[in-house]
Amino acid sequence: MTFAWIVALFVGAIALPAPAAAGERFLADPQRATDCESAILRATTPFAQKKLKQLDKCAMTAFKCIQTVAPDDEAEDDPIDVCLERASLKCEKAAEAVQAEEDKLVAAIVDGCAALDPTEVLRADGVGFETIAPDCLDFGVTLGDLESVAECIVAEHECAVDRMYLFANPRAGEMFSLVGADFGPNSCAEDLGGPGEGVSADDLKLGRQLATCQQSASKTGATFAGAKLKTLGRCLGALFDCVQLAPNDGGACLAKAGKTCDQAFNSVASNALKFEPAVNKSCEPIAFTDLTADTGIDYDALVEEELCTDVGVFGILTVPHYSICAYRQHECAADEILRFSVPRAAELLALVGRTLPGSFFCFPPDDEF
C-alpha cells in the first residue's frame, strides 16, 4: 500500500464515519482510552522525526562521498571508496538507531495501552483500530490484540517515513544500496536505479552545490513533516479527549478543541508556504539538467516512476515543479501517519469542520469512499 493517494475530483460531499451516538455504547474506562491514544501520539511523532534524521544521516554521507570527494589514481585506496566505507559504518549505526526507535515505539504503545481492554483498543467507539484493520492486512498484520496494533503502527510508520524521505532525496534508496545499508524488513526506501556515482572529477564545485541543494530539500521536508505531525497531533488528542470524556457537556469541549485545531491547521498552512521557497533557493541556481541527471539529484527518476502523479504533478520541468511534488507528498504522508496513529482522525476532525486528508491532492480514489 502506498501512503500517497492519487488526486481525484469530487462532486458532492465526502462520506465520513459517523461518531458513536451518545448512550449507544460505553467504554468501561474512557480515561484509559484517552491515555492509550495520548501514548500513541506521544510516541509516533518523535519516531517519524528521528527516523527521518537517521535516514538523512546515512544517505547524505554517501551522497557527499560521490559528489564532493576527488578520486586519486595514485593513492593505494581510492578516496571515494574510503569515504563510502566510512559512510557504510555510519549507515550501520543509523540502522541500529532506527531499530532502537522502533523497539521504543512498540514498548510505548504496549505500555501506554496495557490498562485498556484490547477490545476497546479495537472498537470503533474506543481507540478505533478496527476501522483500519483492512489497511493493516496490507502490511501482513491481522489485528486482534494490542501487540498486533503496535505491529501495524510500526510497519506503516516505517514505510511512510521511508517513502516521505524518498521524495526529499530521490537517490536515497540508491545511496542505501551503494553502502549496503539495511533498514529492516518494513523499509520502503525504493532504489530507483541510479548509477551509484556523482559528477565528474573535474566538476566537484557542482557536486558541492548538489549536496547543498539535496540537504536543503531533506531538511525542509523533515521540518515541515515534524511540525505538522506535532501540531495536528495536539488537535486530534484534544478532540479524542472530548469525545471520550465530555460527550454531554453541550459542546464546550469541542468548541475549545476546535480552536486548537484552527491554530494547528493555520500553522500547517503557514509552514507550507515556506516549503517551496526554501528548496527553490538552494536548487534553482543549479542548471536544471544537472538536477534531472541520474548523477545529480535525479528528478527524472520521479518522473519515470510516475511518483508525482499521485499528487497531481505530471512532470518536473522546473525546480518549483519538483518542490510542489515534494511538498504535496510530505503533506499526504503526514496525513497517512496520523490516520494510523489516530484511526478515528477523519471522524474527529469532521466534528469541527475539518477533514483528513486535509488537502485536495491527498484524497483517496473514489472506491475508498
One Martini backbone bead per residue (centre of mass of N, CA, C, O) as a GRO file, in nm:
protein
  369
    1MET     BB    1   0.094   0.037   0.024
    2THR     BB    2   0.041   0.360  -0.039
    3PHE     BB    3   0.041   0.679   0.108
    4ALA     BB    4  -0.012   0.821  -0.173
    5TRP     BB    5  -0.278   0.965  -0.300
    6ILE     BB    6  -0.468   1.023  -0.560
    7VAL     BB    7  -0.597   1.246  -0.752
    8ALA     BB    8  -0.932   1.391  -0.718
    9LEU     BB    9  -1.258   1.449  -0.829
   10PHE     BB   10  -1.543   1.616  -0.675
   11VAL     BB   11  -1.896   1.550  -0.611
   12GLY     BB   12  -1.985   1.647  -0.327
   13ALA     BB   13  -1.977   1.471  -0.048
   14ILE     BB   14  -1.799   1.333   0.214
   15ALA     BB   15  -1.777   1.027   0.355
   16LEU     BB   16  -1.802   0.989   0.702
   17PRO     BB   17  -1.763   0.870   0.992
   18ALA     BB   18  -1.969   0.818   1.248
   19PRO     BB   19  -2.027   0.894   1.550
   20ALA     BB   20  -2.100   0.781   1.838
   21ALA     BB   21  -2.374   0.764   2.005
   22ALA     BB   22  -2.505   0.873   2.274
   23GLY     BB   23  -2.562   0.572   2.466
   24GLU     BB   24  -2.500   0.318   2.298
   25ARG     BB   25  -2.198   0.307   2.408
   26PHE     BB   26  -1.958   0.191   2.656
   27LEU     BB   27  -1.684   0.235   2.816
   28ALA     BB   28  -1.526   0.125   3.091
   29ASP     BB   29  -1.263   0.343   3.032
   30PRO     BB   30  -1.211   0.641   2.890
   31GLN     BB   31  -0.940   0.728   3.015
   32ARG     BB   32  -0.776   0.491   2.900
   33ALA     BB   33  -0.821   0.570   2.607
   34THR     BB   34  -0.676   0.845   2.622
   35ASP     BB   35  -0.408   0.733   2.719
   36CYS     BB   36  -0.354   0.562   2.472
   37GLU     BB   37  -0.365   0.781   2.252
   38SER     BB   38  -0.149   0.960   2.378
   39ALA     BB   39   0.082   0.754   2.363
   40ILE     BB   40   0.087   0.729   2.058
   41LEU     BB   41   0.140   1.026   1.989
   42ARG     BB   42   0.402   1.060   2.159
   43ALA     BB   43   0.560   0.833   1.983
   44THR     BB   44   0.524   0.884   1.666
   45THR     BB   45   0.648   1.160   1.609
   46PRO     BB   46   0.942   1.107   1.702
   47PHE     BB   47   0.992   0.871   1.517
   48ALA     BB   48   0.975   1.019   1.248
   49GLN     BB   49   1.197   1.226   1.306
   50LYS     BB   50   1.432   1.024   1.373
   51LYS     BB   51   1.429   0.867   1.110
   52LEU     BB   52   1.485   1.096   0.917
   53LYS     BB   53   1.762   1.160   1.038
   54GLN     BB   54   1.897   0.882   0.979
   55LEU     BB   55   1.855   0.871   0.678
   56ASP     BB   56   2.013   1.134   0.620
   57LYS     BB   57   2.282   1.056   0.740
   58CYS     BB   58   2.333   0.832   0.537
   59ALA     BB   59   2.271   0.949   0.252
   60MET     BB   60   2.450   1.211   0.270
   61THR     BB   61   2.721   1.077   0.311
   62ALA     BB   62   2.721   0.927   0.039
   63PHE     BB   63   2.663   1.168  -0.148
   64LYS     BB   64   2.925   1.327  -0.076
   65CYS     BB   65   3.122   1.123  -0.182
   66ILE     BB   66   3.028   1.134  -0.496
   67GLN     BB   67   3.034   1.471  -0.514
   68THR     BB   68   3.315   1.578  -0.325
   69VAL     BB   69   3.520   1.351  -0.401
   70ALA     BB   70   3.835   1.296  -0.509
   71PRO     BB   71   4.010   1.115  -0.702
   72ASP     BB   72   4.307   0.878  -0.671
   73ASP     BB   73   4.518   0.695  -0.868
   74GLU     BB   74   4.781   0.696  -0.664
   75ALA     BB   75   4.634   0.570  -0.456
   76GLU     BB   76   4.578   0.285  -0.285
   77ASP     BB   77   4.306   0.426  -0.213
   78ASP     BB   78   4.016   0.532  -0.298
   79PRO     BB   79   3.862   0.801  -0.159
   80ILE     BB   80   3.574   0.716  -0.222
   81ASP     BB   81   3.584   0.434  -0.094
   82VAL     BB   82   3.660   0.530   0.186
   83CYS     BB   83   3.410   0.704   0.228
   84LEU     BB   84   3.201   0.471   0.191
   85GLU     BB   85   3.297   0.304   0.429
   86ARG     BB   86   3.226   0.516   0.640
   87ALA     BB   87   2.929   0.536   0.558
   88SER     BB   88   2.856   0.245   0.628
   89LEU     BB   89   2.901   0.276   0.933
   90LYS     BB   90   2.695   0.502   0.971
   91CYS     BB   91   2.453   0.336   0.861
   92GLU     BB   92   2.462   0.114   1.071
   93LYS     BB   93   2.398   0.304   1.308
   94ALA     BB   94   2.133   0.410   1.193
   95ALA     BB   95   1.986   0.135   1.187
   96GLU     BB   96   2.010   0.086   1.491
   97ALA     BB   97   1.853   0.340   1.574
   98VAL     BB   98   1.588   0.261   1.437
   99GLN     BB   99   1.544  -0.002   1.591
  100ALA     BB  100   1.531   0.133   1.869
  101GLU     BB  101   1.284   0.310   1.800
  102GLU     BB  102   1.095   0.079   1.737
  103ASP     BB  103   1.105  -0.050   2.019
  104LYS     BB  104   1.000   0.203   2.166
  105LEU     BB  105   0.730   0.219   2.023
  106VAL     BB  106   0.614  -0.047   2.110
  107ALA     BB  107   0.640   0.000   2.417
  108ALA     BB  108   0.464   0.259   2.430
  109ILE     BB  109   0.203   0.129   2.331
  110VAL     BB  110   0.177  -0.106   2.529
  111ASP     BB  111   0.201   0.058   2.793
  112GLY     BB  112  -0.025   0.280   2.727
  113CYS     BB  113  -0.258   0.027   2.668
  114ALA     BB  114  -0.268  -0.207   2.887
  115ALA     BB  115  -0.525  -0.101   3.064
  116LEU     BB  116  -0.678  -0.164   2.808
  117ASP     BB  117  -0.901  -0.321   2.651
  118PRO     BB  118  -0.856  -0.461   2.346
  119THR     BB  119  -1.147  -0.410   2.242
  120GLU     BB  120  -1.114  -0.088   2.290
  121VAL     BB  121  -0.889  -0.048   2.085
  122LEU     BB  122  -1.076  -0.147   1.838
  123ARG     BB  123  -1.313   0.003   1.870
  124ALA     BB  124  -1.487   0.256   1.714
  125ASP     BB  125  -1.554   0.392   2.017
  126GLY     BB  126  -1.266   0.391   2.079
  127VAL     BB  127  -0.974   0.394   1.929
  128GLY     BB  128  -1.036   0.238   1.628
  129PHE     BB  129  -0.869  -0.004   1.473
  130GLU     BB  130  -1.091  -0.150   1.303
  131THR     BB  131  -1.096   0.070   1.067
  132ILE     BB  132  -0.777  -0.034   0.974
  133ALA     BB  133  -0.756  -0.342   0.925
  134PRO     BB  134  -0.726  -0.360   0.612
  135ASP     BB  135  -0.454  -0.202   0.606
  136CYS     BB  136  -0.290  -0.403   0.781
  137LEU     BB  137  -0.293  -0.635   0.573
  138ASP     BB  138  -0.083  -0.496   0.383
  139PHE     BB  139   0.137  -0.571   0.630
  140GLY     BB  140   0.056  -0.860   0.753
  141VAL     BB  141  -0.176  -0.763   0.966
  142THR     BB  142  -0.377  -0.898   1.225
  143LEU     BB  143  -0.616  -0.783   1.417
  144GLY     BB  144  -0.653  -0.866   1.801
  145ASP     BB  145  -0.430  -0.702   1.955
  146LEU     BB  146  -0.196  -0.497   2.083
  147GLU     BB  147   0.050  -0.610   1.930
  148SER     BB  148  -0.078  -0.579   1.644
  149VAL     BB  149  -0.110  -0.277   1.655
  150ALA     BB  150   0.189  -0.208   1.687
  151GLU     BB  151   0.281  -0.350   1.428
  152CYS     BB  152   0.120  -0.174   1.232
  153ILE     BB  153   0.227   0.102   1.303
  154VAL     BB  154   0.524   0.044   1.245
  155ALA     BB  155   0.503  -0.046   0.951
  156GLU     BB  156   0.374   0.217   0.843
  157HIS     BB  157   0.583   0.421   0.949
  158GLU     BB  158   0.826   0.312   0.810
  159CYS     BB  159   0.719   0.345   0.520
  160ALA     BB  160   0.629   0.644   0.520
  161VAL     BB  161   0.905   0.767   0.586
  162ASP     BB  162   1.059   0.655   0.347
  163ARG     BB  163   0.882   0.783   0.128
  164MET     BB  164   0.920   1.070   0.213
  165TYR     BB  165   1.231   1.076   0.175
  166LEU     BB  166   1.238   1.009  -0.131
  167PHE     BB  167   1.129   1.302  -0.212
  168ALA     BB  168   1.376   1.452  -0.086
  169ASN     BB  169   1.558   1.181  -0.189
  170PRO     BB  170   1.575   1.009  -0.481
  171ARG     BB  171   1.873   0.859  -0.396
  172ALA     BB  172   1.846   0.698  -0.132
  173GLY     BB  173   1.822   0.398  -0.217
  174GLU     BB  174   2.092   0.403  -0.366
  175MET     BB  175   2.269   0.473  -0.122
  176PHE     BB  176   2.197   0.224   0.045
  177SER     BB  177   2.305   0.021  -0.162
  178LEU     BB  178   2.600   0.127  -0.187
  179VAL     BB  179   2.643   0.067   0.151
  180GLY     BB  180   2.450  -0.163   0.270
  181ALA     BB  181   2.185  -0.067   0.385
  182ASP     BB  182   1.966  -0.182   0.668
  183PHE     BB  183   1.612  -0.100   0.753
  184GLY     BB  184   1.448  -0.346   0.715
  185PRO     BB  185   1.146  -0.513   0.628
  186ASN     BB  186   0.973  -0.223   0.628
  187SER     BB  187   1.109  -0.101   0.401
  188CYS     BB  188   1.051   0.179   0.136
  189ALA     BB  189   1.342   0.232   0.008
  190GLU     BB  190   1.365   0.289  -0.307
  191ASP     BB  191   1.547   0.187  -0.582
  192LEU     BB  192   1.576   0.388  -0.886
  193GLY     BB  193   1.857   0.323  -1.050
  194GLY     BB  194   2.122   0.440  -1.013
  195PRO     BB  195   2.483   0.457  -1.073
  196GLY     BB  196   2.667   0.530  -0.806
  197GLU     BB  197   2.731   0.830  -0.904
  198GLY     BB  198   2.864   1.136  -0.986
  199VAL     BB  199   3.032   1.366  -1.075
  200SER     BB  200   3.291   1.475  -1.214
  201ALA     BB  201   3.614   1.537  -1.112
  202ASP     BB  202   3.601   1.844  -1.259
  203ASP     BB  203   3.301   1.903  -1.079
  204LEU     BB  204   3.290   1.964  -0.754
  205LYS     BB  205   3.132   2.223  -0.732
  206LEU     BB  206   2.870   2.098  -0.820
  207GLY     BB  207   2.859   1.883  -0.601
  208ARG     BB  208   2.827   2.087  -0.368
  209GLN     BB  209   2.561   2.206  -0.471
  210LEU     BB  210   2.400   1.943  -0.465
  211ALA     BB  211   2.432   1.892  -0.161
  212THR     BB  212   2.288   2.151  -0.073
  213CYS     BB  213   2.023   2.097  -0.211
  214GLN     BB  214   1.963   1.823  -0.078
  215GLN     BB  215   1.972   1.919   0.217
  216SER     BB  216   1.739   2.119   0.195
  217ALA     BB  217   1.515   1.921   0.121
  218SER     BB  218   1.539   1.738   0.369
  219LYS     BB  219   1.503   1.953   0.590
  220THR     BB  220   1.235   2.071   0.498
  221GLY     BB  221   1.068   1.812   0.513
  222ALA     BB  222   1.118   1.740   0.815
  223THR     BB  223   1.013   2.004   0.937
  224PHE     BB  224   0.729   1.995   0.825
  225ALA     BB  225   0.637   1.716   0.926
  226GLY     BB  226   0.693   1.751   1.228
  227ALA     BB  227   0.502   1.994   1.271
  228LYS     BB  228   0.242   1.860   1.175
  229LEU     BB  229   0.230   1.621   1.369
  230LYS     BB  230   0.230   1.791   1.628
  231THR     BB  231  -0.017   1.983   1.585
  232LEU     BB  232  -0.232   1.768   1.497
  233GLY     BB  233  -0.201   1.595   1.748
  234ARG     BB  234  -0.324   1.799   1.943
  235CYS     BB  235  -0.595   1.816   1.809
  236LEU     BB  236  -0.674   1.510   1.824
  237GLY     BB  237  -0.643   1.480   2.130
  238ALA     BB  238  -0.864   1.682   2.207
  239LEU     BB  239  -1.099   1.541   2.059
  240PHE     BB  240  -1.081   1.267   2.199
  241ASP     BB  241  -1.137   1.368   2.482
  242CYS     BB  242  -1.420   1.474   2.429
  243VAL     BB  243  -1.558   1.209   2.335
  244GLN     BB  244  -1.484   1.047   2.604
  245LEU     BB  245  -1.519   1.283   2.855
  246ALA     BB  246  -1.737   1.512   2.694
  247PRO     BB  247  -2.034   1.431   2.552
  248ASN     BB  248  -2.234   1.625   2.769
  249ASP     BB  249  -2.131   1.958   2.753
  250GLY     BB  250  -2.255   2.118   2.493
  251GLY     BB  251  -1.964   2.170   2.329
  252ALA     BB  252  -1.725   2.301   2.487
  253CYS     BB  253  -1.487   2.116   2.417
  254LEU     BB  254  -1.505   2.141   2.106
  255ALA     BB  255  -1.462   2.444   2.094
  256LYS     BB  256  -1.177   2.436   2.211
  257ALA     BB  257  -1.057   2.229   2.013
  258GLY     BB  258  -1.114   2.394   1.757
  259LYS     BB  259  -0.897   2.609   1.817
  260THR     BB  260  -0.659   2.417   1.812
  261CYS     BB  261  -0.710   2.333   1.515
  262ASP     BB  262  -0.689   2.604   1.381
  263GLN     BB  263  -0.396   2.651   1.463
  264ALA     BB  264  -0.281   2.402   1.326
  265PHE     BB  265  -0.372   2.459   1.030
  266ASN     BB  266  -0.236   2.735   1.012
  267SER     BB  267   0.050   2.633   1.056
  268VAL     BB  268   0.065   2.446   0.813
  269ALA     BB  269   0.009   2.664   0.600
  270SER     BB  270   0.252   2.841   0.670
  271ASN     BB  271   0.472   2.620   0.620
  272ALA     BB  272   0.401   2.563   0.323
  273LEU     BB  273   0.506   2.846   0.216
  274LYS     BB  274   0.821   2.761   0.285
  275PHE     BB  275   0.902   2.516   0.119
  276GLU     BB  276   0.957   2.601  -0.176
  277PRO     BB  277   1.156   2.839  -0.132
  278ALA     BB  278   1.379   2.673   0.008
  279VAL     BB  279   1.441   2.486  -0.230
  280ASN     BB  280   1.476   2.692  -0.457
  281LYS     BB  281   1.718   2.853  -0.343
  282SER     BB  282   1.926   2.600  -0.358
  283CYS     BB  283   1.851   2.485  -0.669
  284GLU     BB  284   1.816   2.705  -0.902
  285PRO     BB  285   2.129   2.771  -0.960
  286ILE     BB  286   2.110   2.506  -1.100
  287ALA     BB  287   2.121   2.327  -1.355
  288PHE     BB  288   1.862   2.136  -1.456
  289THR     BB  289   2.022   1.898  -1.584
  290ASP     BB  290   2.170   1.833  -1.307
  291LEU     BB  291   1.905   1.756  -1.152
  292THR     BB  292   1.797   1.525  -1.354
  293ALA     BB  293   2.031   1.366  -1.333
  294ASP     BB  294   2.164   1.060  -1.217
  295THR     BB  295   2.425   1.232  -1.099
  296GLY     BB  296   2.244   1.403  -0.930
  297ILE     BB  297   1.920   1.415  -0.815
  298ASP     BB  298   1.697   1.274  -1.002
  299TYR     BB  299   1.409   1.370  -1.110
  300ASP     BB  300   1.353   1.161  -1.341
  301ALA     BB  301   1.275   0.922  -1.158
  302LEU     BB  302   0.999   1.035  -1.071
  303VAL     BB  303   0.884   1.042  -1.356
  304GLU     BB  304   0.928   0.747  -1.453
  305GLU     BB  305   0.757   0.639  -1.186
  306GLU     BB  306   0.512   0.828  -1.130
  307LEU     BB  307   0.531   0.974  -0.824
  308CYS     BB  308   0.369   1.262  -0.875
  309THR     BB  309   0.078   1.193  -0.981
  310ASP     BB  310  -0.068   1.144  -0.706
  311VAL     BB  311  -0.043   1.488  -0.666
  312GLY     BB  312  -0.070   1.639  -0.958
  313VAL     BB  313   0.225   1.583  -1.087
  314PHE     BB  314   0.322   1.541  -1.445
  315GLY     BB  315   0.596   1.711  -1.411
  316ILE     BB  316   0.959   1.806  -1.432
  317LEU     BB  317   1.067   2.138  -1.550
  318THR     BB  318   1.122   2.249  -1.258
  319VAL     BB  319   1.188   2.319  -0.942
  320PRO     BB  320   0.895   2.389  -0.851
  321HIS     BB  321   0.778   2.118  -0.934
  322TYR     BB  322   0.934   1.956  -0.730
  323SER     BB  323   0.846   2.110  -0.475
  324ILE     BB  324   0.550   2.039  -0.497
  325CYS     BB  325   0.576   1.737  -0.481
  326ALA     BB  326   0.723   1.721  -0.208
  327TYR     BB  327   0.514   1.870  -0.042
  328ARG     BB  328   0.267   1.690  -0.101
  329GLN     BB  329   0.391   1.427   0.002
  330HIS     BB  330   0.423   1.527   0.296
  331GLU     BB  331   0.133   1.580   0.353
  332CYS     BB  332   0.023   1.289   0.294
  333ALA     BB  333   0.207   1.130   0.483
  334ALA     BB  334   0.114   1.265   0.744
  335ASP     BB  335  -0.180   1.179   0.721
  336GLU     BB  336  -0.121   0.874   0.727
  337ILE     BB  337   0.012   0.865   1.001
  338LEU     BB  338  -0.234   0.979   1.156
  339ARG     BB  339  -0.434   0.752   1.077
  340PHE     BB  340  -0.265   0.534   1.247
  341SER     BB  341  -0.261   0.689   1.522
  342VAL     BB  342  -0.572   0.799   1.443
  343PRO     BB  343  -0.838   0.627   1.332
  344ARG     BB  344  -1.054   0.879   1.410
  345ALA     BB  345  -0.973   1.142   1.258
  346ALA     BB  346  -1.200   1.205   1.055
  347GLU     BB  347  -1.428   1.209   1.260
  348LEU     BB  348  -1.314   1.427   1.450
  349LEU     BB  349  -1.277   1.660   1.242
  350ALA     BB  350  -1.577   1.679   1.158
  351LEU     BB  351  -1.668   1.818   1.432
  352VAL     BB  352  -1.481   2.090   1.315
  353GLY     BB  353  -1.475   2.107   0.991
  354ARG     BB  354  -1.275   1.877   0.910
  355THR     BB  355  -1.014   1.695   0.729
  356LEU     BB  356  -0.908   1.351   0.630
  357PRO     BB  357  -0.772   1.481   0.431
  358GLY     BB  358  -0.666   1.837   0.392
  359SER     BB  359  -0.611   1.787   0.079
  360PHE     BB  360  -0.699   1.740  -0.246
  361PHE     BB  361  -0.428   1.565  -0.328
  362CYS     BB  362  -0.501   1.329  -0.089
  363PHE     BB  363  -0.728   1.192  -0.198
  364PRO     BB  364  -0.884   0.920  -0.248
  365PRO     BB  365  -1.021   0.708  -0.421
  366ASP     BB  366  -1.347   0.644  -0.489
  367ASP     BB  367  -1.341   0.339  -0.363
  368GLU     BB  368  -1.287   0.471  -0.056
  369PHE     BB  369  -1.594   0.595   0.004
   0.00000   0.00000   0.00000
